[in-house]
């Protein structure tokens, strides 16, 4: 073997050994760091407040470069990262209301580390109802207002009056918004329940109200929150006159009583001595305007062997004397009907059922003819379309420009503006797209509250049962004008709500244990229409 070949052979094992050494010391694979983790923590999933607050927790970053909040995939804003958890506050204007006021939010967050790693959180569903002001209860076991209430005054000087049971005793409370922890209390002689009503102030300058519970009793409440006349007994209705006296009736008698307790007159309304031409079938009204001032109009039902006659009786306010009776219509025997008067007491709105639907007529009082198609002098108009569902109530509002026809599952709005010549529009439905407002799911109408102008609020509850005949409302629907449709809907779970309008027309609500002042309706419209 040549020396050249021998030299190669001697070096070959070294080359082979070097290759083996390299194979045994392969560098470890590159390690890819785990992505950072990010999650949202909601203090509550249904929030009514001026702002929406929650926390974001992150881990896995030596340094956080960016933390960004999203709603339904839409970026809301980047949040300065401080520590874990980072507190996040979203203002009313930072959220989108394209799906509606208090529509569900789908919130998520993304975190980006300084080295570029990033990750998304899981989405969290939440409801946010933006409001102008919230007054919290003083403790975890108290609430700011009674379940149902009225509001008087406005702004920071607004005061609320409502009642609640304290053990077996009915108590009336006056709560100042400026000092909610020190309410004034007044004991009632009768129970307070979900049917208890507190009337408006009459005369307006005196601040006098009447408080009454159906089949339980009535109290005259003075403006200084002291007691006037009080009666414990089975009453059916209370209607307040312009001088502050109350027309009170039960199944036997009707009487007019002054706030001090003076009985001005009393008449029998049952049996052979009945001074009325039948039984009371709707809420009476004390006329306060025009030539009919000083009279009372009373809807009457009179059944004979063949028909149910719908009448209106006219009484003198001071004496209770029957002065006139007007026949409106003769319906099928025991056919249901519903009534309401316009703000002058010169027009009767008469709702009648036709199968599963209803029609409404406007009937001029003072005519000798019935309110039927052949008598245009009496029948001013009839609703231009059949209204689905039998009505539960007819509610005139906006200075008698509108009439709400409310049934359990649908609410219709009719245009009833009086035009020159004492004519009216033809009772046309003015709901947006001719579609009624409907409670959510299986809920039904429970209370209604007209607001300023064409504003209208409706509070909905579950259907009553034998165990709970009058359940608390759990949903509010609002429209600032029927032609624009539903403005907002807000619903609570496992809680209840209620509301009343103050002297300025502003709505105040009890949401659970809190006192809440919603935003003006124009502001909600602005939020809904913003890009």
C-alpha positions in Angstrom: 0.0 0.0 0.0 1.3 3.4 -0.9 2.1 5.9 1.7 -0.7 8.1 0.3 -3.3 5.4 0.8 -2.0 4.6 4.2 -2.2 8.1 5.3 -5.9 8.3 4.3 -6.7 5.1 6.1 -5.1 6.3 9.3 -7.2 9.5 9.2 -10.5 7.8 8.2 -11.5 6.6 11.6 -11.0 10.1 13.0 -13.4 11.4 10.4 -15.9 8.7 11.3 -15.6 9.4 15.0 -16.2 13.1 14.4 -19.4 12.2 12.6 -20.5 10.0 15.4 -19.8 12.7 17.9 -21.9 15.2 16.0 -24.8 12.7 15.8 -24.7 12.2 19.6 -24.8 16.0 20.4 -27.8 17.1 18.3 -29.0 20.5 19.6 -32.4 20.4 21.5 -35.5 21.5 19.5 -36.6 25.1 19.7 -39.1 25.6 22.5 -42.2 27.7 21.5 -43.5 29.5 24.6 -47.2 28.9 25.6 -49.6 31.7 24.6 -50.7 34.1 27.3 -53.9 33.6 29.1 -56.7 36.2 29.5 -60.1 36.0 31.1 -63.0 38.3 32.1 -64.6 38.4 35.5 -68.1 40.0 35.7 -69.4 41.2 39.1 -72.9 40.8 37.7 -74.3 39.7 34.4 -77.3 42.1 34.4 -76.1 45.6 35.2 -78.2 48.8 35.5 -75.8 51.7 36.0 -74.2 54.8 34.6 -71.1 52.7 33.5 -70.3 49.0 33.0 -67.5 47.6 35.1 -65.6 44.3 35.1 -62.1 42.9 35.6 -59.6 41.3 33.2 -57.0 38.8 34.4 -53.9 37.9 32.4 -50.9 35.5 32.9 -48.0 34.2 30.8 -46.5 37.6 29.8 -43.3 38.9 31.3 -44.6 42.3 30.1 -48.1 43.1 28.7 -47.8 45.3 25.6 -51.5 45.7 24.8 -54.9 44.8 26.4 -57.9 45.3 24.1 -61.7 44.9 24.8 -64.2 43.7 22.3 -68.0 43.4 22.1 -69.3 40.8 19.6 -66.0 41.0 17.8 -66.0 44.8 17.5 -63.1 46.6 19.2 -64.3 48.9 21.9 -61.0 50.2 23.3 -57.5 49.4 24.4 -57.1 49.4 28.2 -53.9 50.4 30.1 -52.7 47.2 31.8 -51.8 47.8 35.4 -51.8 44.5 37.2 -53.9 41.3 37.4 -56.8 41.7 37.6 -57.0 45.0 35.7 -60.3 46.9 36.4 -62.1 48.0 33.2 -64.8 50.7 33.0 -66.9 51.2 29.9 -68.9 54.4 29.5 -72.4 54.5 28.0 -71.0 56.0 24.8 -68.3 53.4 24.3 -70.8 50.6 23.8 -72.9 50.0 20.7 -76.7 49.7 20.9 -77.3 48.6 17.3 -79.1 45.5 18.7 -81.1 47.7 21.1 -80.9 49.3 24.5 -80.0 46.6 27.1 -79.5 44.0 24.4 -77.0 41.3 25.4 -73.3 42.1 25.2 -70.7 39.5 24.1 -67.6 40.8 25.8 -64.1 39.4 25.2 -60.5 40.6 25.6 -57.2 40.1 23.8 -53.8 40.4 25.4 -50.5 40.9 23.5 -47.1 40.3 25.2 -44.0 42.4 24.6 -42.5 39.4 22.7 -45.5 39.4 20.3 -47.4 36.5 21.7 -51.2 37.1 21.8 -54.4 35.3 22.8 -58.2 35.9 23.1 -60.4 35.3 26.1 -63.6 33.4 26.0 -66.7 35.6 25.5 -68.8 36.5 28.4 -72.5 37.4 28.0 -73.9 40.4 29.9 -76.8 42.9 29.9 -76.2 46.6 30.4 -79.0 49.1 30.9 -77.5 52.6 30.8 -79.1 55.1 33.2 -78.5 58.6 34.4 -78.3 58.0 38.1 -78.4 55.1 40.7 -79.1 55.3 44.4 -77.9 52.2 46.2 -79.6 50.8 49.4 -78.0 51.5 52.7 -77.4 47.8 53.4 -77.6 44.4 51.8 -81.0 43.7 53.4 -82.7 47.0 52.7 -84.2 48.7 49.6 -84.5 52.4 48.8 -88.2 52.4 47.9 -91.4 50.4 48.6 -92.4 48.0 45.8 -94.9 50.4 44.2 -94.8 54.2 44.5 -95.7 57.6 43.0 -93.2 60.4 42.5 -93.6 64.1 43.1 -91.2 67.0 42.7 -88.2 66.6 40.4 -84.4 66.5 40.3 -82.7 66.1 43.6 -85.9 67.3 45.4 -88.0 64.4 44.1 -90.0 62.5 46.8 -91.5 59.0 46.6 -94.7 57.8 48.3 -95.5 54.1 48.6 -96.7 51.5 51.0 -95.5 48.1 52.3 -96.5 45.7 55.0 -94.6 45.8 58.3 -95.6 42.5 59.8 -99.4 42.6 59.8 -99.6 46.4 59.6 -99.9 48.4 56.4 -97.4 51.3 56.4 -97.2 54.3 54.1 -93.7 55.7 53.4 -92.4 59.0 52.1 -88.8 58.8 50.9 -86.8 61.8 49.8 -84.2 61.1 47.1 -81.9 63.4 48.8 -82.2 61.5 52.1 -83.3 58.0 51.3 -82.1 56.5 54.6 -84.6 58.4 56.7 -88.1 57.8 55.3 -91.2 59.2 57.0 -93.7 56.5 58.0 -97.5 56.6 58.5 -99.6 53.7 59.7 -102.6 52.6 57.6 -105.9 51.2 59.0 -105.9 48.6 56.3 -103.5 46.3 54.5 -101.3 47.3 51.6 -100.8 45.0 48.7 -100.1 44.9 45.0 -103.6 46.4 44.3 -103.0 49.5 46.5 -103.4 52.7 44.5 -102.2 56.3 45.3 -104.2 58.9 43.4 -102.8 62.0 41.8 -102.9 65.3 43.7 -106.2 67.2 43.6 -106.5 70.0 43.8 -103.0 70.2 42.4 -101.9 73.1 44.6 -102.9 71.3 47.8 -101.0 68.1 47.2 -103.9 66.0 48.6 -103.9 62.4 47.6 -106.0 59.4 48.4 -104.6 55.9 49.2 -106.8 52.9 48.8 -106.7 49.1 48.6 -109.5 47.3 46.8 -111.8 45.5 49.3 -109.7 46.8 52.2 -110.0 50.5 52.9 -109.2 54.1 52.0 -107.2 57.1 53.5 -107.1 60.8 52.6 -103.4 61.8 52.7 -102.7 65.4 53.3 -99.8 67.3 51.6 -97.9 67.3 54.9 -98.1 63.5 55.0 -100.7 63.4 57.8 -104.0 61.6 57.9 -107.3 62.9 56.9 -110.4 60.7 56.5 -109.8 56.9 56.9 -112.1 54.0 56.4 -111.6 50.3 56.6 -114.0 48.3 54.5 -114.8 46.6 51.2 -114.5 49.4 48.6 -114.5 48.9 44.9 -113.2 52.2 43.6 -112.2 55.7 44.5 -112.5 58.7 42.1 -111.2 62.1 43.2 -113.1 65.3 42.3 -111.5 68.7 41.6 -112.1 69.9 45.1 -110.3 66.9 46.6 -113.4 65.0 47.7 -113.5 61.3 46.8 -116.3 59.4 45.2 -116.2 56.1 46.9 -118.4 53.1 46.2 -118.7 49.4 47.1 -121.2 46.8 46.0 -124.0 48.5 47.9 -123.5 52.3 48.1 -121.9 55.3 46.4 -120.9 58.3 48.5 -119.0 61.5 48.2 -116.6 62.2 51.1 -114.5 65.2 51.8 -110.8 64.8 52.8 -111.8 65.6 56.4 -114.4 62.9 56.4 -117.6 64.8 55.9 -120.1 62.7 53.9 -121.6 65.0 51.3 -124.1 62.5 49.9 -124.8 58.8 49.8 -126.9 56.7 47.4 -127.8 53.0 47.1 -126.5 51.3 44.0 -128.0 47.8 44.3 -131.5 46.2 44.5 -134.8 48.0 44.0 -133.5 51.2 45.6 -130.7 51.6 43.0 -130.7 55.2 41.8 -128.7 54.1 38.8 -130.1 52.4 35.7 -128.0 49.4 36.2 -124.7 48.3 37.8 -121.4 50.3 37.5 -119.3 48.8 34.7 -116.2 51.0 34.5 -114.5 53.9 36.2 -116.6 57.0 36.7 -115.2 60.4 35.8 -115.8 63.9 37.4 -116.1 66.4 34.6 -114.0 69.5 35.1 -114.2 71.4 31.8 -116.8 73.1 29.6 -120.6 73.3 30.2 -120.6 69.9 31.9 -118.4 71.0 34.8 -119.8 69.7 38.1 -121.2 66.4 36.9 -120.1 62.8 37.1 -120.3 60.4 34.2 -120.7 56.7 35.1 -120.5 53.6 32.7 -123.4 51.3 33.4 -124.3 47.8 32.5 -128.0 46.8 32.4 -128.8 43.2 31.5 -132.3 42.3 30.3 -133.5 38.9 29.0 -132.1 39.4 25.6 -129.1 41.8 25.7 -126.5 43.6 27.7 -127.2 47.3 27.5 -124.3 49.7 27.7 -125.4 53.1 29.3 -123.8 56.2 30.7 -125.4 57.9 33.7 -124.9 61.6 34.5 -124.9 62.7 38.1 -124.7 66.0 39.8 -121.4 66.2 41.6 -122.6 68.1 44.7 -125.8 66.1 45.3 -125.4 62.8 43.5 -128.7 63.3 41.7 -129.2 61.4 38.5 -129.8 64.0 35.7 -129.5 62.0 32.5 -129.0 58.6 31.0 -127.5 57.8 27.5 -127.8 54.5 25.7 -124.6 53.5 23.9 -125.4 50.1 22.5 -127.1 46.7 23.1 -124.7 43.8 23.0 -125.1 40.1 23.2 -126.2 39.0 26.7 -123.2 39.1 29.1 -120.8 40.2 26.3 -117.7 41.8 27.8 -117.0 45.5 27.1 -114.4 48.1 28.3 -114.8 51.9 28.7 -112.9 55.1 29.3 -113.7 58.8 29.0 -111.7 61.4 27.2 -110.2 64.2 29.3 -113.4 66.3 29.1 -115.8 63.5 29.9 -117.8 64.3 26.7 -116.6 61.2 24.7 -116.9 57.6 25.8 -114.4 55.2 24.4 -116.2 51.8 24.1 -114.2 48.6 23.4 -116.1 45.4 22.5 -114.9 41.9 21.9 -115.4 40.1 18.6 -114.1 36.6 19.0 -110.4 36.8 19.8 -110.2 40.4 18.7 -111.7 43.8 19.6 -112.9 47.1 18.1 -113.0 50.5 19.8 -115.6 53.2 19.2 -115.7 56.9 20.2 -119.2 57.8 21.3 -120.3 61.4 21.8 -122.3 61.9 25.0 -125.4 64.1 25.2 -127.0 62.5 22.1 -130.3 60.8 22.1 -129.2 58.1 19.7 -127.1 55.0 20.3 -123.4 54.7 19.3 -123.9 52.6 16.2 -122.9 53.0 12.5 -126.3 54.4 11.5 -125.9 57.3 13.9 -122.8 59.3 12.9 -123.8 62.1 15.2 -123.1 59.8 18.2 -120.5 57.4 16.8 -117.6 59.7 16.0 -115.4 56.9 14.7 -114.6 53.2 15.0 -111.1 51.7 15.0 -110.0 51.2 11.4 -108.6 47.7 11.9 -109.5 44.8 14.1 -107.2 44.8 17.2 -105.9 41.3 18.1 -106.8 40.1 21.6 -109.6 41.3 23.9 -108.7 44.6 25.7 -107.9 44.7 29.3 -107.9 48.5 29.5 -108.4 51.6 27.4 -105.9 54.4 28.4 -106.3 57.9 27.0 -103.0 60.0 27.2 -101.1 62.9 25.8 -104.0 65.4 26.4 -106.4 63.0 24.7 -104.4 62.8 21.5 -103.8 59.1 21.9 -105.6 56.1 23.2 -103.7 53.0 24.3 -105.7 49.7 23.9 -103.9 47.3 26.2 -104.5 43.6 26.5 -102.5 40.9 28.1 -100.2 40.2 25.2 -100.4 43.2 22.9 -100.7 47.0 23.1 -102.1 49.2 20.3 -102.1 52.9 20.0 -104.9 54.8 18.3 -104.8 58.4 17.0 -107.8 60.2 18.6 -106.9 63.8 18.2 -109.8 66.2 18.0 -109.8 68.2 14.8 -111.6 71.4 14.0 -115.3 71.0 14.0 -115.3 68.6 16.8 -114.3 65.8 14.5 -111.7 63.2 15.1 -109.4 61.0 13.0 -110.8 57.7 12.3 -109.3 55.8 15.2 -106.3 54.7 13.1 -103.6 52.5 14.5 -100.3 54.5 14.7 -98.0 51.6 15.9 -94.8 51.4 13.8 -95.5 49.1 10.8 -98.9 48.5 12.3 -97.4 46.0 14.7 -98.4 45.9 18.4 -96.0 46.2 21.3 -95.7 42.8 22.9 -94.3 41.6 26.3 -91.3 39.2 26.0 -92.1 35.5 26.0 -94.9 34.4 28.3 -95.0 37.8 30.2 -98.2 39.8 30.3 -99.1 43.5 30.8 -99.2 44.4 34.5 -99.1 48.3 34.7 -98.9 51.2 32.3 -97.6 54.7 32.9 -98.1 57.4 30.3 -95.1 59.8 30.1 -94.8 63.3 28.7 -96.1 63.9 25.2 -96.5 60.6 23.3 -94.2 58.7 25.7 -95.6 55.5 27.1 -94.2 52.9 29.6 -95.5 49.4 30.2 -94.5 47.1 33.0 -94.9 43.3 32.4 -95.0 40.4 34.8 -95.6 36.7 34.8 -99.1 35.5 34.6 -100.9 35.5 37.9 -101.6 32.3 39.7 -103.8 31.3 42.7 -100.7 31.4 44.9 -99.5 34.7 43.4 -102.4 36.6 41.8 -100.5 39.8 41.4 -96.8 39.1 40.6 -94.3 41.9 40.5 -93.3 43.3 37.1 -90.0 42.0 35.7 -89.9 43.9 32.4 -90.3 47.5 31.2 -91.1 48.5 27.6 -90.9 52.1 26.5 -91.7 54.1 23.4 -91.3 57.8 23.0 -93.7 57.8 20.1 -95.9 55.0 18.8 -94.9 55.7 15.2 -91.2 54.9 16.1 -92.0 51.6 17.7 -90.3 50.1 20.8 -87.5 52.3 22.1 -86.2 50.0 24.7 -87.0 46.8 26.6 -85.3 45.9 29.9 -85.9 42.7 31.9 -84.5 41.4 35.2 -84.1 37.8 36.3 -84.8 36.7 39.9 -85.8 40.3 40.8 -88.5 42.9 40.0 -88.9 46.5 38.9 -91.4 49.3 38.8 -91.5 53.0 37.8 -93.3 56.3 38.1 -93.1 59.7 36.4 -92.2 62.8 38.4 -93.5 66.4 38.0 -91.0 67.1 35.2 -92.0 64.0 33.3 -88.8 62.1 34.2 -89.1 58.4 34.9 -87.8 56.9 38.1 -87.5 53.2 38.6 -87.1 50.7 41.4 -84.8 48.0 40.0 -84.5 45.3 42.6 -83.4 47.2 45.8 -82.0 50.2 43.9 -83.5 53.5 42.9 -82.7 54.3 39.3 -83.2 57.4 37.1 -83.2 56.3 33.4 -81.8 58.5 30.7 -84.2 60.9 28.9 -85.9 59.0 26.0 -84.3 61.3 23.4 -80.9 60.2 24.7 -81.9 56.5 24.3 -82.9 57.3 20.7 -79.6 59.0 20.1 -77.7 55.9 21.4 -79.7 53.5 19.3 -79.1 55.5 16.1 -75.4 56.2 16.5 -73.1 54.4 14.1 
